[in-house]
Every structure is written in C-alpha cells, then in structure tokens.
Amino acid sequence: RDAAALAAAARGGVAVCAMHMQGEPATMQRDPRYGDVVAEIRGYLADRIAACIAAGIAPDAIAVDPGFGFGK
C-alpha cells in the first residue's frame, strides 16, 4: 500500500502481488468482520489494482491474492 513501493516496482519492471488484509498485519486476524466478504475483498483488490496501474505497473504484471485467514 506504500506509494513509494509501487513506484519502485514500476521502475524496476517487476511483477507484484496485491493481497487483501483487513487492518494491519499485527491486527488483521483479531475479530475480522465483513458485511459482504466477497464484495469487500473484490472492492479492496480493485482499488489496489488501480493504484498499481496508476503507479505504472503493467496490468499483466499484477497478481491478486484474497489473503489468508480463517476469518474470511
């Protein structure tokens, strides 16, 4: 989610993986709640893909991962 990291990936021409998480790494497994898990994760990943493309990362260099965790 760091704009500088996206810019560095774009400059380097490397592939990236956009992964969903709710909150921060240290807290993402603490009582996760979703109104509509599929819609929320889809929206989050769509936003991350858009940010990657806006940073200059080629669409075919973006992988997506719904994230791990039994809260989903």
C-alpha atoms as an extended CHARMM CRD file, in Angstrom:
* protein
*
        72  EXT
         1         1  ARG       CA              0.0000000000        0.0000000000        0.0000000000  PROA      1               0.0000000000
         2         2  ASP       CA              3.0560000000        2.2390000000        0.1050000000  PROA      2               0.0000000000
         3         3  ALA       CA              3.1700000000        4.5790000000       -2.8970000000  PROA      3               0.0000000000
         4         4  ALA       CA              6.9800000000        4.5510000000       -2.8430000000  PROA      4               0.0000000000
         5         5  ALA       CA              6.9870000000        0.7420000000       -3.0390000000  PROA      5               0.0000000000
         6         6  LEU       CA              4.6230000000        0.8240000000       -6.0070000000  PROA      6               0.0000000000
         7         7  ALA       CA              6.8160000000        3.3980000000       -7.7310000000  PROA      7               0.0000000000
         8         8  ALA       CA              9.9140000000        1.2660000000       -7.1160000000  PROA      8               0.0000000000
         9         9  ALA       CA              8.1680000000       -1.8120000000       -8.5220000000  PROA      9               0.0000000000
        10        10  ALA       CA              7.1080000000        0.1580000000      -11.5970000000  PROA      10              0.0000000000
        11        11  ARG       CA             10.6500000000        1.4870000000      -12.1340000000  PROA      11              0.0000000000
        12        12  GLY       CA             12.0610000000       -1.9980000000      -11.7750000000  PROA      12              0.0000000000
        13        13  GLY       CA              9.5310000000       -3.5210000000      -14.1380000000  PROA      13              0.0000000000
        14        14  VAL       CA              8.7920000000       -6.2910000000      -11.6750000000  PROA      14              0.0000000000
        15        15  ALA       CA              5.5890000000       -8.1870000000      -11.0520000000  PROA      15              0.0000000000
        16        16  VAL       CA              3.6280000000       -7.5310000000       -7.8700000000  PROA      16              0.0000000000
        17        17  CYS       CA              1.0100000000       -9.3830000000       -5.8550000000  PROA      17              0.0000000000
        18        18  ALA       CA             -1.8460000000       -7.3630000000       -4.3700000000  PROA      18              0.0000000000
        19        19  MET       CA             -3.1140000000       -9.1190000000       -1.2670000000  PROA      19              0.0000000000
        20        20  HSD       CA             -6.1860000000       -8.3120000000        0.7820000000  PROA      20              0.0000000000
        21        21  MET       CA             -5.9580000000       -7.7920000000        4.5020000000  PROA      21              0.0000000000
        22        22  GLN       CA             -8.2840000000       -6.1260000000        6.9320000000  PROA      22              0.0000000000
        23        23  GLY       CA             -6.3610000000       -3.7070000000        9.1280000000  PROA      23              0.0000000000
        24        24  GLU       CA             -2.6300000000       -4.0660000000        9.6510000000  PROA      24              0.0000000000
        25        25  PRO       CA             -0.5260000000       -7.2580000000        9.7270000000  PROA      25              0.0000000000
        26        26  ALA       CA             -0.3790000000       -7.2520000000       13.5280000000  PROA      26              0.0000000000
        27        27  THR       CA             -4.1610000000       -6.9390000000       13.9080000000  PROA      27              0.0000000000
        28        28  MET       CA             -5.6990000000       -8.4440000000       10.7760000000  PROA      28              0.0000000000
        29        29  GLN       CA             -6.6830000000      -11.7080000000       12.4810000000  PROA      29              0.0000000000
        30        30  ARG       CA             -8.3130000000      -10.0770000000       15.5090000000  PROA      30              0.0000000000
        31        31  ASP       CA            -12.0610000000      -10.4940000000       15.1750000000  PROA      31              0.0000000000
        32        32  PRO       CA            -12.4010000000       -9.7850000000       11.4380000000  PROA      32              0.0000000000
        33        33  ARG       CA            -15.9190000000       -8.7610000000       10.4100000000  PROA      33              0.0000000000
        34        34  TYR       CA            -17.4740000000       -8.3750000000        6.9870000000  PROA      34              0.0000000000
        35        35  GLY       CA            -20.8900000000       -7.2860000000        5.7990000000  PROA      35              0.0000000000
        36        36  ASP       CA            -20.3710000000       -8.9240000000        2.3870000000  PROA      36              0.0000000000
        37        37  VAL       CA            -16.9960000000      -10.6430000000        2.3440000000  PROA      37              0.0000000000
        38        38  VAL       CA            -16.8590000000      -11.1720000000       -1.4210000000  PROA      38              0.0000000000
        39        39  ALA       CA            -17.8630000000       -7.5990000000       -2.3110000000  PROA      39              0.0000000000
        40        40  GLU       CA            -15.5000000000       -6.0670000000        0.2420000000  PROA      40              0.0000000000
        41        41  ILE       CA            -12.4950000000       -8.1040000000       -0.8610000000  PROA      41              0.0000000000
        42        42  ARG       CA            -13.3000000000       -7.5500000000       -4.5380000000  PROA      42              0.0000000000
        43        43  GLY       CA            -13.5470000000       -3.7880000000       -3.9650000000  PROA      43              0.0000000000
        44        44  TYR       CA            -10.3150000000       -3.6740000000       -1.9720000000  PROA      44              0.0000000000
        45        45  LEU       CA             -8.4210000000       -5.6050000000       -4.6320000000  PROA      45              0.0000000000
        46        46  ALA       CA             -9.9080000000       -3.4860000000       -7.4290000000  PROA      46              0.0000000000
        47        47  ASP       CA             -8.6180000000       -0.3760000000       -5.6340000000  PROA      47              0.0000000000
        48        48  ARG       CA             -5.1600000000       -1.9230000000       -5.2060000000  PROA      48              0.0000000000
        49        49  ILE       CA             -5.0370000000       -2.9430000000       -8.8760000000  PROA      49              0.0000000000
        50        50  ALA       CA             -5.9980000000        0.6060000000       -9.8820000000  PROA      50              0.0000000000
        51        51  ALA       CA             -3.2410000000        2.0080000000       -7.6400000000  PROA      51              0.0000000000
        52        52  CYS       CA             -0.6860000000       -0.3550000000       -9.1830000000  PROA      52              0.0000000000
        53        53  ILE       CA             -1.6910000000        0.6210000000      -12.7070000000  PROA      53              0.0000000000
        54        54  ALA       CA             -1.6660000000        4.3190000000      -11.7920000000  PROA      54              0.0000000000
        55        55  ALA       CA              1.8910000000        3.8520000000      -10.4710000000  PROA      55              0.0000000000
        56        56  GLY       CA              2.9390000000        2.4520000000      -13.8420000000  PROA      56              0.0000000000
        57        57  ILE       CA              2.8280000000       -1.2730000000      -13.1910000000  PROA      57              0.0000000000
        58        58  ALA       CA              1.6500000000       -3.2180000000      -16.2310000000  PROA      58              0.0000000000
        59        59  PRO       CA             -1.7250000000       -4.9350000000      -15.7090000000  PROA      59              0.0000000000
        60        60  ASP       CA             -0.2730000000       -8.2970000000      -16.7640000000  PROA      60              0.0000000000
        61        61  ALA       CA              2.3670000000       -7.9350000000      -14.0300000000  PROA      61              0.0000000000
        62        62  ILE       CA             -0.2390000000       -7.8260000000      -11.2450000000  PROA      62              0.0000000000
        63        63  ALA       CA             -1.3470000000      -10.9400000000       -9.3920000000  PROA      63              0.0000000000
        64        64  VAL       CA             -4.1020000000      -10.8530000000       -6.7900000000  PROA      64              0.0000000000
        65        65  ASP       CA             -4.4800000000      -12.8430000000       -3.5900000000  PROA      65              0.0000000000
        66        66  PRO       CA             -7.6370000000      -12.7040000000       -1.4820000000  PROA      66              0.0000000000
        67        67  GLY       CA             -5.4150000000      -13.1480000000        1.5710000000  PROA      67              0.0000000000
        68        68  PHE       CA             -5.1660000000      -15.8340000000        4.1510000000  PROA      68              0.0000000000
        69        69  GLY       CA             -7.0330000000      -16.2010000000        7.3780000000  PROA      69              0.0000000000
        70        70  PHE       CA             -9.9460000000      -18.2130000000        8.6300000000  PROA      70              0.0000000000
        71        71  GLY       CA            -11.9320000000      -15.0310000000        9.3240000000  PROA      71              0.0000000000
        72        72  LYS       CA            -12.9610000000      -14.9160000000        5.6900000000  PROA      72              0.0000000000
